[in-house]
Amino acid sequence: MSKSIKVVSIITRMNTGGAARLIDSLSQGFHESKEIDHLLVIGEVASHEQDFLAGKNVNYRIKKIEGLGKQISILQDLKAFINLMKLLRSEKPNIVHTHLSKAGLLGRLAAKIAVPKAKVVHTIHGHLYVGYFSKVFVLFLITLEKLLTKFTDLLIFTGPSVMAELNKLGIKKSNQVIIEPGVKPMTFVSKTQARSKFDLDLKKVIIGFAGRLTRIKRVDRLLDVFEEIQQLHPNSQLIIAGGGDLESWVQEQIDTRNLNVKLLGWQSNISDVIAACDIWMLTSDNEATPLSAIEASLGGVVTVATNVGDVGHAIENEVSGLVVNADVQSLVSAVKELITDSARRQTLADNAKVRAESLFLEDKMVQSHINQYLKISKS
């Protein structure tokens, strides 16, 4: 039986991170659906990034477009734009769905030229207007996004706070929706098994972090917080899963400051890292709806996080975790509270698991997208 709606999704690159994981889940869900004929179009992953798809035998359709990577290059971007138009004319989709800024620019322009009858959808997985660029360049990006939004048929946000922030900047549509990110069902081993895997002491309080080791994630703040926690609670240890351009700097800081921190590198099974922990941390200057905090919640681990982006939607402050100001002392106080009050820590962790299971599951996310595609294809 032929599928009723043809969708081409375009993303800049599938580097390991929240956006790539969501796109993978959506692509798999569309492949298994009865309604959606789907093609995922991707660019190149940079040399210093981890390729999320490396070693994966995915069964959905993928097409790689040269030049559609993170790096800005007039010649490469023009080549990517021309190749996108050729591909769209060949595929003749009903819907073109773009993700992330560069793919959102090239993909939406290519769609309007190559397949003007197709509906255009764009997902905002957070934004670049805090912590990335100068004020002048941010103003340029906002102006550009406003123009692109004019010929976008549907805007999708992953949480209410980012939607509210961007609406205030004039980036909004009458047709905009929130679709929460969804994660795959996860299996967690016992704390004993997890700590044995990473050679961690069962008697220690383990604080966990996972993500890209880049400036926006504020790993410097993470280390500053842990340095104070280590002084207050010598029985604590920080484990970090991930990698990035600051990895060498992080290792230097650990050695210089004599921090009890263990770098685990990128982990294919984040559930084992979560299972080893007592407390999870997020120290970013900017976030969408953070998958690592949601996954920690599913594993029954409470999160302490900075109050940025849609973190407060993933973790309800004082109910399913602690969401505090983005400064070292606020984070230290929150972590200290959870270390010293194990009963409160367990209550918040239990609440977090219930919240995550009700809002942030993969099947719900996929079906919400399909429902939106069906709706706009009839309009």
N, C-alpha and C positions, 0 to 999 in steps of 0.2 A: 504494500500500500504506500503510495507516494505521500510525503509529508506536505502539509498545507502552507507553511511559511518558510521562506528561504532567508536566512540571516547570515550576514558576514560580520564577525566581530574583529576589531582591529585594536591591537595593543602595541605600545612601543617596543617592549621586550619582556621576556619571561624570566627576569632575574628573581632569585629566591626572595620572597617577601609576601606581604598580605595580598596585594593585587594579583600576582601570578597565581597564588593558591586559589583565590576566588574564581579567576578565569578558568583555571583547570577544572574546578568543580562544576562550573556552569557548562563548559564544553562537554564534559562527560554526561551531565544531566540532559543536555540538549540531544546528544547522540542517542541516548536511551529513550527519549521521548517519542511520542507518536506524531507530534505536531511540527517539530522544528527540524529543518534541513540546515545544518550549521557548518560554517567554515571559519576557523580561527586564523587570522593573519597576524604575523609577529615580525619583529625586527631582531637585530643581533644583540646579544648580551655582551657588555663590555668585558675586557680582559680581566679586570680586577673583581668582577662580580661572579657569583655562582649561578650557573644556569639551572633553573628549576626543573627543566625537562630533561636534563642530562641523565641518561640511563633509564629513563621511563619509557615503557612501551605503551604509549597512549593509543586508543583505538578511534579517536575522533580525527577529523580532517584538519590538517595544518598546512599553511603556506607561508614560507619565509620571504619577506620583501627586503632586498638589499637597500641599505641606507636608513631603514626605519629604526635605528637605535637611539640611544640617549644623546649621543654626541651631536651637536649642532654643526652642520656643514651645508653651505648653500648648494654645492654640487650634489652631494649625497641626498640631501632632502628633496631636491628637484627630481633626482632619479627615482626616489621612493614615491614621490607624488605621481609621476608619470606611470610607474608600475602599478600603483594602486588604482589609477583610473582604468588601465588596461584590464586589470583583474576584475574590477567591478563591472565593466562592460561585458566581460566574458561570463561572469557568474549571474548577473541580472537579479540581485537580491531584492526581496520585498522590504528588508530592513537592514540598515547599516548601523552597527552599534560600536561606538568608539570608547576607549578607556585610556586614561592618563592624558597629559597635556599635549605632547607632541603628536601622538596618534589622533587626539581629538581635533587638532588643527588640520593636519594633512588629510585625515580620513573624512572629516566632514566636508571640507572643500572638494575633495575628489568625488564624494558621493553626490554632491549637488551638481557637479559638472557631468559626471559619467552616467549616473542613474537618477536623474532629477525626480522621478516618480517614487523613488524609494523613501520610506520613512527613516528619519535620522534620530538615533538615540545616543545620548552621551552619559556615561557614569562618572561622577566626581568622587574619587576615592580619597577625599581629603583635598588639600590645596597647597599651592606653592607660595602663598602670600604672607607666610610667617616663617622666618628663620632660614630662608634660602637665598634671597636676592636683595639688591638695593631697593630703596623706596621708589626710585624712578623706574626701574625695570618692573617692579611689582605693579606700578600704575599702568605701565604698558600692557602687562599680562592681563590685568583686570579689564582694560578697554578692549583688548582682543577677544577675551572670553565673552564679553557682552555682545560683541558683533556676531560671534559664532553661535551664541545662544538664540539669536533672532531666527536662524534657519535650522534650529534643532527642534524636533517634534516632541521629544520627551527628555526631561532631565531626571536622572536617578541619583539620589544621594544615599549614603550608607548609614546616616544617622541625623538626628534633628539639629544638633548644635552647629555642625558644618553647614547644613542647609540654611539655618538662620543667619550665620555669619555672611555667607555669600549672597543671600537675598538682600541683606543690608547694603552690600556693595553694588547692587543692581543686577546681579547674576541670578535670574529667576525666570520661571515660565509659569503660565497658568496651568500647564500640564507638567507638573513635577511630583515625584513620589519618593518616599523613603523605602528602600528595600534593605533590611539588615543583612550583613554578611552571615553566611552560614558555614559551619565547619562540619567535616565528616565525623560520623560516630567514632569515638576513640576508646581504646582499651588500655587500661593502666595496670602495670604490675604493682606489687607491694612496695612499700618504702624500703624494706630490707633488700629486695631484689634490685631496685633501682640504684640504691646507694652502693651496693656491691659492684654493679656494672661500672660505676664511675669512681670506685675506690674512695667512697666518702664515709666518714665516721657516723654511725647511727646516733651517737649521743650529741652531735652538734646541731645547732639551728642553721639550716641551710636556706639561704636566700637565692632565688634564681632570676635570671634575665636571659631573654632570647631575642635576637634580632641582628640587624646590620650594625656593625661598629662604625658608625658615621656621625658627623657633627650634629645632625638634627636629632639623633637619638640620645644625645647628651650623656655619652658614656663617661665623660669627665665628671659630670654631676653624680652619676652612679658610684664612681670610685670615691668621690668626696664623702658621699653619704656613708658608704660602707666603712671608710676609714674611721669615722666617728663611732659607728656601731661596733666595730671591732674593739675600740678602746673601752666602750661601755659594757660590751658583752664579748669577752675574749673567746667564748665557746661558739661563736658564729663563723660562718664561712659563706662566701659568695661564689656561685658558679655561673659562668657566662657561656651560652651556646650561640654561635654565630661567627661572622667574620666581616671584613671590610677594610676600607682604607686606613682606619685607625688601629688596626690589630697590633701592629708593632709598637705603636705608642702606648697602647694599653698594657702590653707586656712589660715595657720599660717602667711604667708607673707602678705596676705590681712589684717589680723587683726593687725599685728605688725606695718605695714607701713601705716595703715589707708587709704587703697586704696578703691576707689569707684568701686569695682568689684563685680559682681554677678555670682556665680557658679550655672549653670542650671542643671548640671549632664548630663547623656546621654539623648538625645532627639530623639524620634522615628520619628518626623517630623521636619527635619532641615530647611525646607522652612519657617517655622514660625520664627525661630531664625534669618534667613537671612532677612526676611521682616521687622524685628524690627530695623535693623541696617542702619547706614549711611556709614560706612566704615568697610571693612573686613580686617583681618590681618593674615599673615602667617610668622612665625619667625624661621622656622626650619633651622638646619644645613645641612639637606639632605632631598630631596624630589624626587619623580618621577614626574608625571604630576598630580598636586593636585586636587582632586575632589571637595574639599570644595571651592576652588577659582573659579572653573568652575560653581558650583552651585550658588555661590554668583553672578557671572556674569549673569547667567540666571535670577536671581532675581533683576537685575538692581542695584547691589551694587558694588562699586569699591573696588578693593583689593590693599593693600600695602603689599609687600612680599619681602623676602630675595632672592637674585639671586643665587639659588642653583638648581641642577638637571634640570628638565624640567619646572620649574616655569615660565621661560621666554617664553616658548611655550604656556602655558595656558594663561598667561597674557603678552601681548605685551607692553613693557615699553614705557611710555609716550603716548601710543595710547589707550590701554584698561585698564590701571592701572599703578602703579608705582612699579618697580622691582629694588631694591637697594642693596647695600652692606650689608653683614650680621653683622652689628654693630648697637648699640643702637642709636647713633647720626644720622646715615643715615635714620633709620626708623622713628625717632622722626621728622626729617625735612620733610619727605614725608607725614606723618600723619598731621603735622601742616599745610602744604600747602593745603591739601584737606579740613581741617576744616575751614580755613580762606577764601577759594575760592570755594564757593558752585557751581558756574557756571562750573568751570573746573571739579569739582567732578562729576557733572551730565553728562558732555560730555564724560568723560572717562567711566562712568557707561553705557551710551548708546552704546558706541563702544564695550564694553566688552560683552554686551548682544548679539549683532550682531555676534561677533566672536564665542562665545560659541554655538550659534544656528547653525552656519555653520560647525563647526569642531567636536563638542563633544556630539553628540547625540547617544543614545543607539542602535537604529536600524542600523545606519551606522557601528558601532563597530561589532555588531553581523554578519552582512552580509559580512564584510571584513574578519572575521574569517572563515566563511563558504567558501568564495571564495578561501582562502588559503588552506583549507582542501581539497577542490576539486582539486586544482592545484597539491598539492604534492602527493595526492593519485593516480594520473595518471602518476607520474614520476617514 
